[in-house]
């Protein structure tokens, strides 16, 4: 499948953050069965304009600390004492609740926008077909 090759390619970078059939990253949602819940146009919009909609629990959050630091990522874990924020596929940071000034949801996805400028039209079509077939 050409779409699978695009998904796993460094050019698209999808598998850096997303998994498909247990292969890939864990920063973004697992896309193994995405074709069951999203139609072709929804998938295209999600790839080209990722900030248009968010999967619950994958919202980008901004944490401001008491010393003026600002961290942006996805909350991976939290309890009464601390919040763990995934900053990138390979980096997480724990922040003690006592050191948090503010936590706010941002309306911007960590996923880069503009895949239609990065991928060729054929690569984009192959990727969307691959995602749509993932059931």
MODELLER restraints for C-alpha pairs under 7 A, 6 or more apart:
rsr = mdl.restraints
at = mdl.atoms
rsr.add(forms.Gaussian(group=physical.xy_distance, feature=features.Distance(at['CA:2:A'], at['CA:126:A']), mean=5.99, stdev=0.5))
rsr.add(forms.Gaussian(group=physical.xy_distance, feature=features.Distance(at['CA:3:A'], at['CA:126:A']), mean=4.30, stdev=0.5))
rsr.add(forms.Gaussian(group=physical.xy_distance, feature=features.Distance(at['CA:3:A'], at['CA:127:A']), mean=4.14, stdev=0.5))
rsr.add(forms.Gaussian(group=physical.xy_distance, feature=features.Distance(at['CA:3:A'], at['CA:129:A']), mean=6.69, stdev=0.5))
rsr.add(forms.Gaussian(group=physical.xy_distance, feature=features.Distance(at['CA:3:A'], at['CA:130:A']), mean=4.86, stdev=0.5))
rsr.add(forms.Gaussian(group=physical.xy_distance, feature=features.Distance(at['CA:4:A'], at['CA:127:A']), mean=6.89, stdev=0.5))
rsr.add(forms.Gaussian(group=physical.xy_distance, feature=features.Distance(at['CA:4:A'], at['CA:130:A']), mean=6.25, stdev=0.5))
rsr.add(forms.Gaussian(group=physical.xy_distance, feature=features.Distance(at['CA:6:A'], at['CA:12:A']), mean=6.28, stdev=0.5))
rsr.add(forms.Gaussian(group=physical.xy_distance, feature=features.Distance(at['CA:6:A'], at['CA:123:A']), mean=6.43, stdev=0.5))
rsr.add(forms.Gaussian(group=physical.xy_distance, feature=features.Distance(at['CA:6:A'], at['CA:127:A']), mean=6.07, stdev=0.5))
rsr.add(forms.Gaussian(group=physical.xy_distance, feature=features.Distance(at['CA:7:A'], at['CA:13:A']), mean=6.85, stdev=0.5))
rsr.add(forms.Gaussian(group=physical.xy_distance, feature=features.Distance(at['CA:7:A'], at['CA:14:A']), mean=5.24, stdev=0.5))
rsr.add(forms.Gaussian(group=physical.xy_distance, feature=features.Distance(at['CA:7:A'], at['CA:15:A']), mean=6.12, stdev=0.5))
rsr.add(forms.Gaussian(group=physical.xy_distance, feature=features.Distance(at['CA:7:A'], at['CA:127:A']), mean=6.32, stdev=0.5))
rsr.add(forms.Gaussian(group=physical.xy_distance, feature=features.Distance(at['CA:8:A'], at['CA:14:A']), mean=6.32, stdev=0.5))
rsr.add(forms.Gaussian(group=physical.xy_distance, feature=features.Distance(at['CA:8:A'], at['CA:15:A']), mean=5.24, stdev=0.5))
rsr.add(forms.Gaussian(group=physical.xy_distance, feature=features.Distance(at['CA:12:A'], at['CA:119:A']), mean=6.92, stdev=0.5))
rsr.add(forms.Gaussian(group=physical.xy_distance, feature=features.Distance(at['CA:15:A'], at['CA:24:A']), mean=4.61, stdev=0.5))
rsr.add(forms.Gaussian(group=physical.xy_distance, feature=features.Distance(at['CA:15:A'], at['CA:25:A']), mean=5.71, stdev=0.5))
rsr.add(forms.Gaussian(group=physical.xy_distance, feature=features.Distance(at['CA:16:A'], at['CA:24:A']), mean=6.03, stdev=0.5))
rsr.add(forms.Gaussian(group=physical.xy_distance, feature=features.Distance(at['CA:16:A'], at['CA:25:A']), mean=4.96, stdev=0.5))
rsr.add(forms.Gaussian(group=physical.xy_distance, feature=features.Distance(at['CA:16:A'], at['CA:89:A']), mean=6.85, stdev=0.5))
rsr.add(forms.Gaussian(group=physical.xy_distance, feature=features.Distance(at['CA:17:A'], at['CA:24:A']), mean=6.72, stdev=0.5))
rsr.add(forms.Gaussian(group=physical.xy_distance, feature=features.Distance(at['CA:17:A'], at['CA:25:A']), mean=4.18, stdev=0.5))
rsr.add(forms.Gaussian(group=physical.xy_distance, feature=features.Distance(at['CA:17:A'], at['CA:26:A']), mean=5.51, stdev=0.5))
rsr.add(forms.Gaussian(group=physical.xy_distance, feature=features.Distance(at['CA:17:A'], at['CA:27:A']), mean=4.78, stdev=0.5))
rsr.add(forms.Gaussian(group=physical.xy_distance, feature=features.Distance(at['CA:17:A'], at['CA:28:A']), mean=5.07, stdev=0.5))
rsr.add(forms.Gaussian(group=physical.xy_distance, feature=features.Distance(at['CA:17:A'], at['CA:89:A']), mean=5.98, stdev=0.5))
rsr.add(forms.Gaussian(group=physical.xy_distance, feature=features.Distance(at['CA:18:A'], at['CA:24:A']), mean=5.65, stdev=0.5))
rsr.add(forms.Gaussian(group=physical.xy_distance, feature=features.Distance(at['CA:18:A'], at['CA:25:A']), mean=4.81, stdev=0.5))
rsr.add(forms.Gaussian(group=physical.xy_distance, feature=features.Distance(at['CA:18:A'], at['CA:26:A']), mean=5.74, stdev=0.5))
rsr.add(forms.Gaussian(group=physical.xy_distance, feature=features.Distance(at['CA:18:A'], at['CA:27:A']), mean=6.56, stdev=0.5))
rsr.add(forms.Gaussian(group=physical.xy_distance, feature=features.Distance(at['CA:18:A'], at['CA:28:A']), mean=4.99, stdev=0.5))
rsr.add(forms.Gaussian(group=physical.xy_distance, feature=features.Distance(at['CA:18:A'], at['CA:29:A']), mean=5.82, stdev=0.5))
rsr.add(forms.Gaussian(group=physical.xy_distance, feature=features.Distance(at['CA:18:A'], at['CA:30:A']), mean=5.56, stdev=0.5))
rsr.add(forms.Gaussian(group=physical.xy_distance, feature=features.Distance(at['CA:18:A'], at['CA:31:A']), mean=6.59, stdev=0.5))
rsr.add(forms.Gaussian(group=physical.xy_distance, feature=features.Distance(at['CA:19:A'], at['CA:25:A']), mean=5.23, stdev=0.5))
rsr.add(forms.Gaussian(group=physical.xy_distance, feature=features.Distance(at['CA:19:A'], at['CA:26:A']), mean=6.38, stdev=0.5))
rsr.add(forms.Gaussian(group=physical.xy_distance, feature=features.Distance(at['CA:19:A'], at['CA:30:A']), mean=4.89, stdev=0.5))
rsr.add(forms.Gaussian(group=physical.xy_distance, feature=features.Distance(at['CA:19:A'], at['CA:31:A']), mean=6.05, stdev=0.5))
rsr.add(forms.Gaussian(group=physical.xy_distance, feature=features.Distance(at['CA:19:A'], at['CA:32:A']), mean=6.96, stdev=0.5))
rsr.add(forms.Gaussian(group=physical.xy_distance, feature=features.Distance(at['CA:20:A'], at['CA:30:A']), mean=6.19, stdev=0.5))
rsr.add(forms.Gaussian(group=physical.xy_distance, feature=features.Distance(at['CA:20:A'], at['CA:31:A']), mean=5.37, stdev=0.5))
rsr.add(forms.Gaussian(group=physical.xy_distance, feature=features.Distance(at['CA:20:A'], at['CA:32:A']), mean=4.47, stdev=0.5))
rsr.add(forms.Gaussian(group=physical.xy_distance, feature=features.Distance(at['CA:21:A'], at['CA:32:A']), mean=5.28, stdev=0.5))
rsr.add(forms.Gaussian(group=physical.xy_distance, feature=features.Distance(at['CA:25:A'], at['CA:89:A']), mean=6.70, stdev=0.5))
rsr.add(forms.Gaussian(group=physical.xy_distance, feature=features.Distance(at['CA:26:A'], at['CA:89:A']), mean=6.99, stdev=0.5))
rsr.add(forms.Gaussian(group=physical.xy_distance, feature=features.Distance(at['CA:27:A'], at['CA:89:A']), mean=5.39, stdev=0.5))
rsr.add(forms.Gaussian(group=physical.xy_distance, feature=features.Distance(at['CA:28:A'], at['CA:58:A']), mean=6.78, stdev=0.5))
rsr.add(forms.Gaussian(group=physical.xy_distance, feature=features.Distance(at['CA:32:A'], at['CA:134:A']), mean=5.86, stdev=0.5))
rsr.add(forms.Gaussian(group=physical.xy_distance, feature=features.Distance(at['CA:32:A'], at['CA:135:A']), mean=6.81, stdev=0.5))
rsr.add(forms.Gaussian(group=physical.xy_distance, feature=features.Distance(at['CA:33:A'], at['CA:134:A']), mean=5.11, stdev=0.5))
rsr.add(forms.Gaussian(group=physical.xy_distance, feature=features.Distance(at['CA:33:A'], at['CA:135:A']), mean=4.30, stdev=0.5))
rsr.add(forms.Gaussian(group=physical.xy_distance, feature=features.Distance(at['CA:34:A'], at['CA:131:A']), mean=6.44, stdev=0.5))
rsr.add(forms.Gaussian(group=physical.xy_distance, feature=features.Distance(at['CA:34:A'], at['CA:132:A']), mean=6.84, stdev=0.5))
rsr.add(forms.Gaussian(group=physical.xy_distance, feature=features.Distance(at['CA:34:A'], at['CA:134:A']), mean=5.98, stdev=0.5))
rsr.add(forms.Gaussian(group=physical.xy_distance, feature=features.Distance(at['CA:34:A'], at['CA:135:A']), mean=6.51, stdev=0.5))
rsr.add(forms.Gaussian(group=physical.xy_distance, feature=features.Distance(at['CA:35:A'], at['CA:131:A']), mean=5.87, stdev=0.5))
rsr.add(forms.Gaussian(group=physical.xy_distance, feature=features.Distance(at['CA:35:A'], at['CA:132:A']), mean=4.13, stdev=0.5))
rsr.add(forms.Gaussian(group=physical.xy_distance, feature=features.Distance(at['CA:35:A'], at['CA:133:A']), mean=5.60, stdev=0.5))
rsr.add(forms.Gaussian(group=physical.xy_distance, feature=features.Distance(at['CA:35:A'], at['CA:134:A']), mean=4.90, stdev=0.5))
rsr.add(forms.Gaussian(group=physical.xy_distance, feature=features.Distance(at['CA:35:A'], at['CA:135:A']), mean=5.16, stdev=0.5))
rsr.add(forms.Gaussian(group=physical.xy_distance, feature=features.Distance(at['CA:36:A'], at['CA:135:A']), mean=5.36, stdev=0.5))
rsr.add(forms.Gaussian(group=physical.xy_distance, feature=features.Distance(at['CA:39:A'], at['CA:132:A']), mean=6.81, stdev=0.5))
rsr.add(forms.Gaussian(group=physical.xy_distance, feature=features.Distance(at['CA:40:A'], at['CA:128:A']), mean=6.71, stdev=0.5))
rsr.add(forms.Gaussian(group=physical.xy_distance, feature=features.Distance(at['CA:40:A'], at['CA:132:A']), mean=6.12, stdev=0.5))
rsr.add(forms.Gaussian(group=physical.xy_distance, feature=features.Distance(at['CA:43:A'], at['CA:128:A']), mean=6.42, stdev=0.5))
rsr.add(forms.Gaussian(group=physical.xy_distance, feature=features.Distance(at['CA:44:A'], at['CA:128:A']), mean=6.38, stdev=0.5))
rsr.add(forms.Gaussian(group=physical.xy_distance, feature=features.Distance(at['CA:47:A'], at['CA:115:A']), mean=6.41, stdev=0.5))
rsr.add(forms.Gaussian(group=physical.xy_distance, feature=features.Distance(at['CA:48:A'], at['CA:113:A']), mean=5.66, stdev=0.5))
rsr.add(forms.Gaussian(group=physical.xy_distance, feature=features.Distance(at['CA:48:A'], at['CA:114:A']), mean=5.08, stdev=0.5))
rsr.add(forms.Gaussian(group=physical.xy_distance, feature=features.Distance(at['CA:48:A'], at['CA:115:A']), mean=5.25, stdev=0.5))
rsr.add(forms.Gaussian(group=physical.xy_distance, feature=features.Distance(at['CA:48:A'], at['CA:116:A']), mean=5.97, stdev=0.5))
rsr.add(forms.Gaussian(group=physical.xy_distance, feature=features.Distance(at['CA:49:A'], at['CA:113:A']), mean=5.44, stdev=0.5))
rsr.add(forms.Gaussian(group=physical.xy_distance, feature=features.Distance(at['CA:49:A'], at['CA:114:A']), mean=6.74, stdev=0.5))
rsr.add(forms.Gaussian(group=physical.xy_distance, feature=features.Distance(at['CA:50:A'], at['CA:109:A']), mean=6.01, stdev=0.5))
rsr.add(forms.Gaussian(group=physical.xy_distance, feature=features.Distance(at['CA:50:A'], at['CA:111:A']), mean=6.26, stdev=0.5))
rsr.add(forms.Gaussian(group=physical.xy_distance, feature=features.Distance(at['CA:50:A'], at['CA:113:A']), mean=5.97, stdev=0.5))
rsr.add(forms.Gaussian(group=physical.xy_distance, feature=features.Distance(at['CA:51:A'], at['CA:107:A']), mean=6.60, stdev=0.5))
rsr.add(forms.Gaussian(group=physical.xy_distance, feature=features.Distance(at['CA:51:A'], at['CA:108:A']), mean=5.06, stdev=0.5))
rsr.add(forms.Gaussian(group=physical.xy_distance, feature=features.Distance(at['CA:51:A'], at['CA:109:A']), mean=4.80, stdev=0.5))
rsr.add(forms.Gaussian(group=physical.xy_distance, feature=features.Distance(at['CA:58:A'], at['CA:74:A']), mean=5.96, stdev=0.5))
rsr.add(forms.Gaussian(group=physical.xy_distance, feature=features.Distance(at['CA:59:A'], at['CA:74:A']), mean=6.22, stdev=0.5))
rsr.add(forms.Gaussian(group=physical.xy_distance, feature=features.Distance(at['CA:59:A'], at['CA:105:A']), mean=6.70, stdev=0.5))
rsr.add(forms.Gaussian(group=physical.xy_distance, feature=features.Distance(at['CA:60:A'], at['CA:72:A']), mean=6.84, stdev=0.5))
rsr.add(forms.Gaussian(group=physical.xy_distance, feature=features.Distance(at['CA:60:A'], at['CA:73:A']), mean=5.33, stdev=0.5))
rsr.add(forms.Gaussian(group=physical.xy_distance, feature=features.Distance(at['CA:60:A'], at['CA:74:A']), mean=5.12, stdev=0.5))
rsr.add(forms.Gaussian(group=physical.xy_distance, feature=features.Distance(at['CA:60:A'], at['CA:105:A']), mean=6.03, stdev=0.5))
rsr.add(forms.Gaussian(group=physical.xy_distance, feature=features.Distance(at['CA:60:A'], at['CA:106:A']), mean=5.51, stdev=0.5))
rsr.add(forms.Gaussian(group=physical.xy_distance, feature=features.Distance(at['CA:60:A'], at['CA:108:A']), mean=6.58, stdev=0.5))
rsr.add(forms.Gaussian(group=physical.xy_distance, feature=features.Distance(at['CA:60:A'], at['CA:109:A']), mean=5.94, stdev=0.5))
rsr.add(forms.Gaussian(group=physical.xy_distance, feature=features.Distance(at['CA:60:A'], at['CA:110:A']), mean=6.50, stdev=0.5))
rsr.add(forms.Gaussian(group=physical.xy_distance, feature=features.Distance(at['CA:61:A'], at['CA:72:A']), mean=5.69, stdev=0.5))
rsr.add(forms.Gaussian(group=physical.xy_distance, feature=features.Distance(at['CA:61:A'], at['CA:73:A']), mean=5.45, stdev=0.5))
rsr.add(forms.Gaussian(group=physical.xy_distance, feature=features.Distance(at['CA:61:A'], at['CA:74:A']), mean=5.76, stdev=0.5))
rsr.add(forms.Gaussian(group=physical.xy_distance, feature=features.Distance(at['CA:61:A'], at['CA:103:A']), mean=6.78, stdev=0.5))
rsr.add(forms.Gaussian(group=physical.xy_distance, feature=features.Distance(at['CA:61:A'], at['CA:104:A']), mean=5.62, stdev=0.5))
rsr.add(forms.Gaussian(group=physical.xy_distance, feature=features.Distance(at['CA:61:A'], at['CA:105:A']), mean=4.51, stdev=0.5))
rsr.add(forms.Gaussian(group=physical.xy_distance, feature=features.Distance(at['CA:61:A'], at['CA:106:A']), mean=5.61, stdev=0.5))
rsr.add(forms.Gaussian(group=physical.xy_distance, feature=features.Distance(at['CA:62:A'], at['CA:70:A']), mean=6.76, stdev=0.5))
rsr.add(forms.Gaussian(group=physical.xy_distance, feature=features.Distance(at['CA:62:A'], at['CA:71:A']), mean=5.67, stdev=0.5))
rsr.add(forms.Gaussian(group=physical.xy_distance, feature=features.Distance(at['CA:62:A'], at['CA:72:A']), mean=4.50, stdev=0.5))
rsr.add(forms.Gaussian(group=physical.xy_distance, feature=features.Distance(at['CA:62:A'], at['CA:73:A']), mean=6.65, stdev=0.5))
rsr.add(forms.Gaussian(group=physical.xy_distance, feature=features.Distance(at['CA:62:A'], at['CA:103:A']), mean=5.69, stdev=0.5))
rsr.add(forms.Gaussian(group=physical.xy_distance, feature=features.Distance(at['CA:62:A'], at['CA:104:A']), mean=5.34, stdev=0.5))
rsr.add(forms.Gaussian(group=physical.xy_distance, feature=features.Distance(at['CA:62:A'], at['CA:105:A']), mean=6.34, stdev=0.5))
rsr.add(forms.Gaussian(group=physical.xy_distance, feature=features.Distance(at['CA:62:A'], at['CA:106:A']), mean=6.72, stdev=0.5))
rsr.add(forms.Gaussian(group=physical.xy_distance, feature=features.Distance(at['CA:63:A'], at['CA:70:A']), mean=5.66, stdev=0.5))
rsr.add(forms.Gaussian(group=physical.xy_distance, feature=features.Distance(at['CA:63:A'], at['CA:71:A']), mean=5.13, stdev=0.5))
rsr.add(forms.Gaussian(group=physical.xy_distance, feature=features.Distance(at['CA:63:A'], at['CA:72:A']), mean=6.37, stdev=0.5))
rsr.add(forms.Gaussian(group=physical.xy_distance, feature=features.Distance(at['CA:63:A'], at['CA:100:A']), mean=6.92, stdev=0.5))
rsr.add(forms.Gaussian(group=physical.xy_distance, feature=features.Distance(at['CA:63:A'], at['CA:102:A']), mean=5.82, stdev=0.5))
rsr.add(forms.Gaussian(group=physical.xy_distance, feature=features.Distance(at['CA:63:A'], at['CA:103:A']), mean=4.56, stdev=0.5))
rsr.add(forms.Gaussian(group=physical.xy_distance, feature=features.Distance(at['CA:63:A'], at['CA:104:A']), mean=6.68, stdev=0.5))
rsr.add(forms.Gaussian(group=physical.xy_distance, feature=features.Distance(at['CA:64:A'], at['CA:70:A']), mean=4.56, stdev=0.5))
rsr.add(forms.Gaussian(group=physical.xy_distance, feature=features.Distance(at['CA:64:A'], at['CA:71:A']), mean=6.52, stdev=0.5))
rsr.add(forms.Gaussian(group=physical.xy_distance, feature=features.Distance(at['CA:64:A'], at['CA:100:A']), mean=6.03, stdev=0.5))
rsr.add(forms.Gaussian(group=physical.xy_distance, feature=features.Distance(at['CA:64:A'], at['CA:101:A']), mean=5.46, stdev=0.5))
rsr.add(forms.Gaussian(group=physical.xy_distance, feature=features.Distance(at['CA:64:A'], at['CA:102:A']), mean=5.13, stdev=0.5))
rsr.add(forms.Gaussian(group=physical.xy_distance, feature=features.Distance(at['CA:64:A'], at['CA:103:A']), mean=6.43, stdev=0.5))
rsr.add(forms.Gaussian(group=physical.xy_distance, feature=features.Distance(at['CA:65:A'], at['CA:99:A']), mean=5.46, stdev=0.5))
rsr.add(forms.Gaussian(group=physical.xy_distance, feature=features.Distance(at['CA:65:A'], at['CA:100:A']), mean=4.41, stdev=0.5))
rsr.add(forms.Gaussian(group=physical.xy_distance, feature=features.Distance(at['CA:65:A'], at['CA:101:A']), mean=5.10, stdev=0.5))
rsr.add(forms.Gaussian(group=physical.xy_distance, feature=features.Distance(at['CA:66:A'], at['CA:99:A']), mean=5.11, stdev=0.5))
rsr.add(forms.Gaussian(group=physical.xy_distance, feature=features.Distance(at['CA:66:A'], at['CA:100:A']), mean=5.68, stdev=0.5))
rsr.add(forms.Gaussian(group=physical.xy_distance, feature=features.Distance(at['CA:66:A'], at['CA:101:A']), mean=5.27, stdev=0.5))
rsr.add(forms.Gaussian(group=physical.xy_distance, feature=features.Distance(at['CA:72:A'], at['CA:87:A']), mean=6.19, stdev=0.5))
rsr.add(forms.Gaussian(group=physical.xy_distance, feature=features.Distance(at['CA:73:A'], at['CA:85:A']), mean=5.69, stdev=0.5))
rsr.add(forms.Gaussian(group=physical.xy_distance, feature=features.Distance(at['CA:73:A'], at['CA:86:A']), mean=5.24, stdev=0.5))
rsr.add(forms.Gaussian(group=physical.xy_distance, feature=features.Distance(at['CA:73:A'], at['CA:87:A']), mean=4.42, stdev=0.5))
rsr.add(forms.Gaussian(group=physical.xy_distance, feature=features.Distance(at['CA:74:A'], at['CA:85:A']), mean=5.41, stdev=0.5))
rsr.add(forms.Gaussian(group=physical.xy_distance, feature=features.Distance(at['CA:74:A'], at['CA:86:A']), mean=5.12, stdev=0.5))
rsr.add(forms.Gaussian(group=physical.xy_distance, feature=features.Distance(at['CA:74:A'], at['CA:87:A']), mean=6.74, stdev=0.5))
rsr.add(forms.Gaussian(group=physical.xy_distance, feature=features.Distance(at['CA:75:A'], at['CA:83:A']), mean=6.99, stdev=0.5))
rsr.add(forms.Gaussian(group=physical.xy_distance, feature=features.Distance(at['CA:75:A'], at['CA:84:A']), mean=5.89, stdev=0.5))
rsr.add(forms.Gaussian(group=physical.xy_distance, feature=features.Distance(at['CA:75:A'], at['CA:85:A']), mean=4.48, stdev=0.5))
rsr.add(forms.Gaussian(group=physical.xy_distance, feature=features.Distance(at['CA:75:A'], at['CA:86:A']), mean=6.21, stdev=0.5))
rsr.add(forms.Gaussian(group=physical.xy_distance, feature=features.Distance(at['CA:76:A'], at['CA:84:A']), mean=5.59, stdev=0.5))
rsr.add(forms.Gaussian(group=physical.xy_distance, feature=features.Distance(at['CA:76:A'], at['CA:85:A']), mean=5.62, stdev=0.5))
rsr.add(forms.Gaussian(group=physical.xy_distance, feature=features.Distance(at['CA:76:A'], at['CA:86:A']), mean=6.16, stdev=0.5))
rsr.add(forms.Gaussian(group=physical.xy_distance, feature=features.Distance(at['CA:77:A'], at['CA:83:A']), mean=5.95, stdev=0.5))
rsr.add(forms.Gaussian(group=physical.xy_distance, feature=features.Distance(at['CA:77:A'], at['CA:84:A']), mean=5.04, stdev=0.5))
rsr.add(forms.Gaussian(group=physical.xy_distance, feature=features.Distance(at['CA:78:A'], at['CA:84:A']), mean=5.99, stdev=0.5))
rsr.add(forms.Gaussian(group=physical.xy_distance, feature=features.Distance(at['CA:81:A'], at['CA:96:A']), mean=5.92, stdev=0.5))
rsr.add(forms.Gaussian(group=physical.xy_distance, feature=features.Distance(at['CA:81:A'], at['CA:97:A']), mean=5.39, stdev=0.5))
rsr.add(forms.Gaussian(group=physical.xy_distance, feature=features.Distance(at['CA:82:A'], at['CA:94:A']), mean=6.58, stdev=0.5))
rsr.add(forms.Gaussian(group=physical.xy_distance, feature=features.Distance(at['CA:82:A'], at['CA:95:A']), mean=5.50, stdev=0.5))
rsr.add(forms.Gaussian(group=physical.xy_distance, feature=features.Distance(at['CA:82:A'], at['CA:96:A']), mean=4.27, stdev=0.5))
rsr.add(forms.Gaussian(group=physical.xy_distance, feature=features.Distance(at['CA:82:A'], at['CA:97:A']), mean=4.78, stdev=0.5))
rsr.add(forms.Gaussian(group=physical.xy_distance, feature=features.Distance(at['CA:83:A'], at['CA:94:A']), mean=5.64, stdev=0.5))
rsr.add(forms.Gaussian(group=physical.xy_distance, feature=features.Distance(at['CA:83:A'], at['CA:95:A']), mean=5.33, stdev=0.5))
rsr.add(forms.Gaussian(group=physical.xy_distance, feature=features.Distance(at['CA:83:A'], at['CA:96:A']), mean=6.50, stdev=0.5))
rsr.add(forms.Gaussian(group=physical.xy_distance, feature=features.Distance(at['CA:83:A'], at['CA:97:A']), mean=6.68, stdev=0.5))
rsr.add(forms.Gaussian(group=physical.xy_distance, feature=features.Distance(at['CA:84:A'], at['CA:92:A']), mean=6.69, stdev=0.5))
rsr.add(forms.Gaussian(group=physical.xy_distance, feature=features.Distance(at['CA:84:A'], at['CA:93:A']), mean=5.59, stdev=0.5))
rsr.add(forms.Gaussian(group=physical.xy_distance, feature=features.Distance(at['CA:84:A'], at['CA:94:A']), mean=4.30, stdev=0.5))
rsr.add(forms.Gaussian(group=physical.xy_distance, feature=features.Distance(at['CA:84:A'], at['CA:95:A']), mean=6.36, stdev=0.5))
rsr.add(forms.Gaussian(group=physical.xy_distance, feature=features.Distance(at['CA:85:A'], at['CA:92:A']), mean=5.48, stdev=0.5))
rsr.add(forms.Gaussian(group=physical.xy_distance, feature=features.Distance(at['CA:85:A'], at['CA:93:A']), mean=5.34, stdev=0.5))
rsr.add(forms.Gaussian(group=physical.xy_distance, feature=features.Distance(at['CA:85:A'], at['CA:94:A']), mean=6.33, stdev=0.5))
rsr.add(forms.Gaussian(group=physical.xy_distance, feature=features.Distance(at['CA:86:A'], at['CA:92:A']), mean=4.22, stdev=0.5))
rsr.add(forms.Gaussian(group=physical.xy_distance, feature=features.Distance(at['CA:86:A'], at['CA:93:A']), mean=6.54, stdev=0.5))
rsr.add(forms.Gaussian(group=physical.xy_distance, feature=features.Distance(at['CA:116:A'], at['CA:124:A']), mean=6.78, stdev=0.5))
